[in-house]
Amino acid sequence: MALLLMCAIFVACNGDETETESSNESEQGSQSDLSINTDGLVVFGNGEYLCKIVRTEKASDVDKNIYTEMRQILKSATGKNSSITTDFVGFGETLDIESPAILIGKTEYPESKQVYDKLKHGEYRMELVGNKFVIAYSHEASASLALQKFRGLISSSMKDGVLSITDKWNSSGKVESKVPGLPLFDGSTSMTFDGGDGSKLILYKDVSKETHDAFVSGIEALGYEHYVTNNIGENCFYTYHNDESIMHIMYFPRVAETRVVIDTKEFTSLAGLESENIYEAGKSEMSFTQLGLEHPRAGNCQNGMGYILKLSDGSFVIVDGGHTRDMSYAESAGDYLLDSLKVLADDPNDIRVHTWFLSHIHNDHIGAFYDIARDTPDSIKVERLVYNAPNDTQLAGVSGGNLDDKVENAAKMFGIKTVVKGHPGQVFYANEATFTIYGSLDIVEPIKIDNINESSMVMKMEFMGKTMIFLGDCHPNESLALTNAYGDDLKSNFIQLSHHGYADGATLLLNETIKAEASFWPVGNDHYKNMVSKIGAVPQNAPFVNIPHYVAGDTNLTIKDFDTWIPEEKRWTPYD
């Protein structure tokens, strides 16, 4: 950083060094004009420049600044300005490849290409190739390092008014990243956070697309293998991995941020590829069910959340599930969920959960998952679990406590082999359905959360021609992060109302941005009636009151007609 600042100050102090011919410049000669016996490339002798100083005609601002400073370095050593030369060739002309030259940056000369082909991210290289001295760099910081080296070489090589370059000038160097194990992220500020479960989150701010692309281009050189690239609108997401780690790279151009998460394979698995999504369709009737809350065996409560998607091969996707027996209720939502699965299953003795998503680690969302794992783990087979829990530091003093251990223990009781830490940009394939992660604590940092709800894993389901966004208990801070990052890309046909529709849930802006045609309310009847009667106190729910909306209430609601997506008239419980 100090080097970059020095470079910037130097260029600024010489701001009058414009790209115009100076009055004291002489014409450049040729190497054969000299009667000086010297090896290598003669740059200056007999009071004149004997080679061209060349930059690309397509120079960026960085290239121009480097070129200006290079000319200033030469002027300080020789007392004269060099002429201004680019690699431009007019119509019918060809590139002058015979004349000696110093080539700065990525010019059209073949010697430049030769050196750039060897250049790695974060490096500079200076190399004498024939009668061309090539100065190559990957970004401004490495160029500054090259100039520093060049300045030192000149001071020791100028003798008797002659400056010559030999192969002893050949050198290379690398600007190291502030974050070990990552390429240099030039020209941006970074912040590092503990992501929990051995994960690390690095936030880079004020990131241009050019800078982001340069960073990504250096990942594989570190020994990572590209796994998948996904896009949500203009936002780009990349996953790389090696033997020990999985790296998720998220670029949000609307807010000029790149966020990098490095997970350990000791905790998390890869999400899976679309090519691996192989299934036998047509075996079963598909359905989508919102679980009731108020039945005695569901806990007889007003808040909680559970959704069941039945796929065409007879397997299920579950989102959350409901309360735990560990709370004050006499019965468990785990019993209610399990009994509902048995009714929906082709064979109640063979229940296979393709993927279980947990939005966040509050008891009214993860409790059923834990209770089934603890009490009857052999009753169902869970193939994949997806969640993202904050770490203890993030949750210090936060409402709700940390139930991460509870989820980990339940996963072990079930014997789940594939556990994935969910991050924005990941796509999970489940037969006909896809689930794309939009939000988690990964996009909220560095804002200090005051509730676990702020860490909700927000995702969009695509199924049978429609989309539905699950908000979990998304709170205002995460709402702001989502709308800032995605904008209209959040639009969905259906919405699961955040935090059961309570006043501290998603913002009105987020709800309006989603533009849902219908809404699902994971809340009991009494609380629903109270919220609707006092809509002024919960204005974020106003967009949904006058469109179709489905309250969890005391019974299950199931959709089977995916031409209309209208629920069946008869609501049910597993105890009918």
N, C-alpha and C positions, 0 to 999 in steps of 0.2 A: 504494500500500500504506500509506504514511504517513497519507493522508487517511482510509482505512478504519479504521485503528487509532485515530485521533483521534475518529472518529465513534463507534466502539465504546466508547471510554473515556467520552465525553460522555454517552451513553445510560446506561452503567453507573452513572455518578456521580449520575444523576437517576432511579435505579431506583424511587424512591418516587413517581414521577409516574405513578400508575395511572389507569385509565380510570373515574374516579369524579368526581362533581361536587365542586368545591372550595367551601369555605365562603365565600370572598370573591368568588365569581363573581357577576356581575349578569346579568339577562336580556338577550338580544340584541335590539337594536332594529331598525329598518328605515332604509333610506337616506333616506326622506322625513321621518324624525324630526329630521333635522339642519337647523339654520339656518346651516350652514357652506357657503360658496361654494367648491367644489373640483371638479376634474375627476376622471374615472375612478371606480374602485371604492373607496368609503370603508370601511376595515376597522375603524377605531377612532376615536372622537371623543366629546366630552362625557363622558369617563370610562367609556365602555362600548363593547362590540363591536357593530358595525353590520352584520356579515355572519357567516354560519356558516363554520366550518372543518370540512370534510367528508372522511371517508375511506370506502372501501367496507366494507360489512358483512362481505364475504368476505376480509378483509385477511389477508395472509400475515404472518409474523413480521417480515419486512423492512418491509412497509407500516406495521405497528404501531409499529416503532421510528422510522420516519421521521415518522409522525404525532406521536408523543410529543415528538420533538426539535423539530418545527415549533411545537407549542404552547409549548415552553420558550423558543424564540426570541421568540415573540410576547409571552410573559410578561415576558421580560427588557426588551423595548422599551416595554411599556405598563404594567407593574406588576400586571397582572391575568391570571388564567387565562381562556382561552376555554372555552366549554362543549364537551362531547364530542358529536359528531354523526356519524352514518353515513348511507348512502343507503338504509337499511332502510325499507320501506313495509309497513304492515300489510294484512291482508285487507280489500279494498274501498277501500283508499286508493290515491292516485296520488303520483308523485314531485313534490315541490315545485320546479318549474322556474322560478318567478318570482322567488324570493328571491335576493339576492346571496350569493355564497359563494366561498370558496377551496376548490378541489377537489384533493385530494391522492391521486395514484395513479389506478388504473383504476376509476373509479366508474361508476354506471349513468347518469349525466347525459350528454346528447348532446354537451355541450361537451367532456367528457373523451374521448369517442370521436373527435371531430373532431381533437383534438390527437394522440391516440395513433395515428391513421391516418397521420400524418406522421412519427412517431417511428421512427428507425433503431436497430439494435442498437448498444449502447454509448453512446447519447445520453441527454440529458435535454432537455426543452423546457418553458419557462414562457411562458404566453401568455394575454392578456386576451381573452376571447371574450364579448362582451356584458357582462353583470354577473357573470361567473364568471372567476376567475383559476385557470387549470389548471396544475398542476405534474405533469408526466409524466416517467417514467424507465423505463429498461429493466432495471435491476438495482440492487443496493445501492450500488455504486461511483458510478454516474451520479446516483443520488438524493443521495448525499453531496455531490457537486459542485453539484447544484441548491440544496441547503440552504446551502452556502457562499455562493453567489451571492445567495440570498434574504436571508441575514443582512446582507450588505454593502449591499443595496438599502434595507433597513429603517433601518439606521444613518444613511443619508443622506436619508431621506424623512420621518421622523417630525418634524413641525413643529407647535409650539404645541399639543401634545397630540392632534394629528390624524395618522393614518396612512392614506394613500390610495395605491392602485395605479393606474398609468396604463399605456398601451401602451409607454411607455419601459422598462417592466420586462420586456417580451418578450425572451427570450433562449434560446439553445440552446448545448449544449456536448457534448463527447464524451470519454469516457475511452479512451485509446488502449491497445491491446493491448501486452503486453511483447514479443510476437512480431510484427514488421512483416508486414503482409499478411494477418493473421488477425483475426477479431473478438475482442473482449475475452472472456476466460474469467474470470468473476467468482468470487471466493471459493475459489480453488484454487491450489495450487502447481504450477509447471511446470518441466520440465527439457528441454533441447534437445540433440539428438545429430546427428552426421553420419551419414546413412544410406547413404553410398556412392553412386557413380555420379551425383553431383549431387543426391541426395535429402537431405531434412531430416526428422528425427523429433522431434516434440514430445510429451512425456508430461505430462498433467495428472492429478494425484492428488486424492483426496477429492472426487470429482465426484458431485453429485446428478443425478438424471434431469432435474430442472427446469433446472439449470445447463447440462447437456449440450444439452438441446433449445434453449435460448436461444442457445447458441453456434452450433448448426447452422442456426438460423433466420437468422443473419447472414451466412452464406456467400455466397448469391447476390447480396447487396448489394455484394460485393467484385468482382463481374464474373465469378464462376464459374457454370457451367451444370451443373445436376443431371444425372448420367448414370445411376446406378442405386442402389437401396437393397436390401441383403440382410440377412437375419437368421439367426443360429444360436442357437436357443433364445431367451433374453432378450437376447443380445448383438446390437447393431445396428451395421451397417456401411454407409457411404455413400461414393459416389464422385462428385466434382465435377471439372470441368476448364474451362480457358480455352485461349487460343491457345498458351501457353507451358508450362503446368503441369497435372498431375493431382493432385488432393487426395483422399486416402483417410482417412476418419474412422472410428475404431473405438471403440465404447463397450462396456465390460465392467462391468456393474452389480455382479457378484459381488465384484469387487475395487475398485469405485468409481473406475475409471480411464477416461479418454478418451485415445486415442493418435491423433495426426495425422501422416500421412506426406505430404510434398509431393515429388513426382517431377518431373523435367524431361522434357518430350516429346522433347527431343533424344536421350534415352536410351531411354525406354520408351513403349509404346503402350497404349491402352485394352484391357481384357480381352476385350471383345466382349459382345454382348447375346444373350439367349435368342431374340429375334426374328430375329437374324441367323444362327441355327443351322439352315441350310437344307441338306438333303442328300437323296440318292437311296437309300432303304433297299431292302434285299432283293437287292442285287447279289451279295453275298458271304456266305460262312459266317463268323460271328463266332467269335473265340477269345480266350483269355487265356493268356499264356505266361510262366512264370518261367524265365529263362535259367540254364543250367548254368554252372559255374565252372571245373571241373577238367580239361576237355578241353585238350589241348596248344595248340590254336588259340584257346582262351579265356584263355590265360595260365597254365593249370595252377596255379591259386591257390585259397586257402581263403576269401578275402574278396573281395567285389565285389557288384554289384547291378545287375540289369536285368530289366525287365518290358515285355512287348509286348501291347497290346490291339489286336485287329483288329476294325474297325468294319464295319457292314453295307454300306457303300459301297466297301469294299476298302482304305480308308486305315487308318493306324495311329496309335496313341498310344504313345509310349515314355516310360518312367520310368527315368532314369539310363542304364545301358548296360554299364558294366563298365570294366575296366582299360585302360591305355594302353601302347603299345609303348615309351614313354619309360622305363618301369620296367625292372627287370632281366630280365623274362621274354622268351623268344625270339620268342614270337608275340603277337598283339594280340587283345584282346577285341573290338576294332572289327571285325576280320575275322570273328569268330564271330557277332557281332550282325548284320552285313551279310548273311552267308550264311544265318542263321536267317530274316531278313526275306525273302530270296529264296525260301526254301522255303514260307513262309506266304503270300506274295503271290500274287494272281491272275495277275500278269504280272511275272516277276522283273526285267524291263527297265523297269518302270513302278512304282516304289515311292514312294508319297506318304505322308509323315508329317504328319498333321493337326496334332498338337501334341507337342512334346518337352519334358518336365519334367526339370529337374536339381535334385535335392534339396539338394545342397550341393557345394562345389568341391574335394572330394578326388578324387585321381586314380582311385581304384577305382570312382568313380561317374560322372565326366565324361570319363574317358580315351577310351572308345569313341567318344563324340560328337566329340572333338577329332581322333582318328585318322582317322575316315571323312572328316571335313571336309578334313583335310590331304592325304590320299592319294587319295581317290576322291570328291570333292565332287559330281560329276555323277551318281553312282550312285543317289542318292535325292533327293527334293525335300522339304525341310522348310519347312512353311508358318508355323509359330509356335513360338517358344521361350519358356519360362517358367522363371525362376530368380530368386534374390535373394542376391547376394553381399555379404558385409561389406566395409567399407572398410579401408584400410591401418592406420588408427589403431586400429580395433577389433581388428585382427589382430596388432598389435605384440606380439611374443614368444609368439604362439599357435602351437601345434603344427599343422603342415600347410602353412604358407605361404599366400600369396594367389595363386590361379590364375585370378582374375577376368579378367585379360588373355587368358589362354588360351581362355576361353569366348567372349569378345568377338571374338577373331580367328577362331575356328571359325565363329561366326555369320556373319561377313563372307565367309568362304570358301564357305559354303553359299548365301550370298545371301538369308538369311532377312529378309523384309521386316517381320514382326511379332515384335518382342522385347518381352516384358512382364516387369516386375519384380513378382514375386509377393508379395502382402500378405494377411494374415488377412482373411477376409470376402469375398475375390474368388471368383467362380464362373466356371469355364471350361466352355463347352459344346463337346462333341465328338460330334456325331450323337446316338446313344442314351445316351452317357455324360456325366456331369457330374463335375467335380472342384472341390471347395471347399477353399480354403486355410484352415487352422486356425492354423498356427504358422510362425514365422520369427524372425529376430533382433528383429523389431519388437515381439514380446511378451516378450523376455528382457531387453532394456535396462531398467534401468541396471546389471544384474548384469554384472560383468566375466567374459567367457568365457575359458576356458583351452584351448579346442579348437574348430576350425571346425565340428565336429559339433553344437555348441550353436546353430548358425545354420541347422540343417536346415529346409527348407521342408516342413512336415507338411501333408498334405492327405487328404481323404476322397473316394473314388470311389463314385459311385452308378451301377450298371450292371445291367441285366436283373434288377431286383427285389432286389438285394443291395448291401451297402456294404462297402468295404474301406478301411482307413486305412493310408496309407503314412507311416512315421515317419522314413524316411531313417536317419541315424545319431543321432537325437535322444538327448541326454545328460540327466543329472539336473536341471540348472537349467531347461532348456526343458520337461522333464517336469512340474516343479512349476508353471511358468507355465501350461501347458496345463490341468492339472487344476484349478488355481485359477480360471481364466477360464471353462472350459466345463463342468466337472463331468460329469454323465451325458450331455450332448450329444455326448460323444466315442464313445459306444457304437456299435460296428460289427460286422457279421457276421464279417469277416475282418480280420486284422492282418498287416502286414509287420513282422517282428521288428526292433526297433531295433538298429543297430550290429551286425548279423549275429548277434545273440544274446550278444555279449560282456558282461563284467561291468560295464563302464562305460556301458552303454546306458540305455534308459528305466527308470524306477523301477517297482517292483512295484505301487505305487499307480496309476500311469498304466495299466499293463497290465491290472490288475484292473478299472479304471474302463471300459475299452474293451469288456470282456465278450465277447470274440470267440468264435465257434463253431469256427473253424479258423485256423491260422497258417501263414505262409509265411516260411521261414528262408533268407535270402540268404547262405549259408555252405557251405563244402565239407564233405564227409563226415567227414573226420578231426576237424576242429574241432567239428562237431556232436556226434560221439560223446564227445569229451572233455568238452564242456559238460554233456551229459546225465548222464554218469557222475559228475560233480562238481556236481550241481545245487545243493548247499548253497553253493557259491561264486558261483553266479549265480541267486539265488532268484527274481529277477524273471521267469525263464523257466518257473518251476514251473507257472503256470496253463495252459501250452500243451503240456506233456509228455503229458498224458492225454486230449487231444482231438486230432482230425485235424491233422497238421502236415506240411508239405511242404518238404523240404530241397532246396536248389538242387543240391548234389552235382556230378556230372560230366556230367549230361545235362539237356535241356530237359523241362519238365513243362507240358502244355497242357490247358486246360479248353475243351470245346466244348458240353457238355451244361449249359445254364444253367437247366434245371429242377432239377437236383440240385447243381450246382456241384462235381461230383466229377471229379477229373482223369482223363484217359485212362490206362489201365493201362500202355500202351507209352510209355516215355520215349524221347526221340530227340535226335539231334544233326544238324546240317545235312550231316554227312559219313557218315551211315548208308548 
